[in-house]
Amino acid sequence: MGLNAERTAVEWFEDAARWYVEGHQGCASCGTRHCVFRSEWGPRVEYHCSACDFSVGHDSRTGRYFAVAGQPGPLPETLLVGEDAGDPGARR
């Protein structure tokens, strides 16, 4: 489920905050649990999903909200595997 024009960034932020608590670090966009990181940068609070790359935030100093759609499916693996992956002494 991605972002849509029917919901505002404020609504996405409110859902992200609720899902983070009620869903055990759950994502308001993809519904996956134990994947959302909450960060505070001074007056700014952000939620970011490591499963689908959904991101939402609020800056209380400026009053602005933002929301960025995540991917429709899980992100690809981040480990790079090459031909020499079996050799721990191999250089890249």
C-alpha positions, -999 to +999 in steps of 0.1 A: +000+000+000+016+033-010+007+069-003-024+083-020-039+117-027-068+110-003-045+112+028-025+142+040+011+140+054-005+149+088-027+118+086+002+096+075+023+110+104-005+103+129-009+067+116+029+062+117+031+072+153+001+049+162+015+020+142+049+024+158+034+020+193+005-004+186+022-024+159+054-030+178+075-007+155+050-015+127+048+004+095+016+024+085+024+019+048+033-018+044+021-032+077+053-050+086+062-052+123+096-046+140+109-026+110+103+011+118+129+034+133+119+066+152+143+094+152+143+128+169+164+156+155+158+186+177+122+197+169+119+171+141+104+136+146+107+110+118+096+075+113+113+053+087+105+018+076+135-004+067+112-030+050+095-007+024+114+026+027+083+046+038+093+078+056+072+104+074+081+133+097+070+164+115+090+196+124+073+212+153+094+244+149+080+251+114+048+231+117+055+212+085+048+175+078+062+153+051+055+118+039+074+097+013+058+066-002+075+032+004+080+005-021+050-018-028+070-049-019+099-057+003+132-040-006+159-062-021+186-077+001+213-053+010+241-078+012+262-079-019+272-114-029+299-118-055+319-147-070+344-146-042+318-144-014+329-178-001+365-167+004+368-145+035+402-134+025+392-122-009+394-085-016+368-064-033 
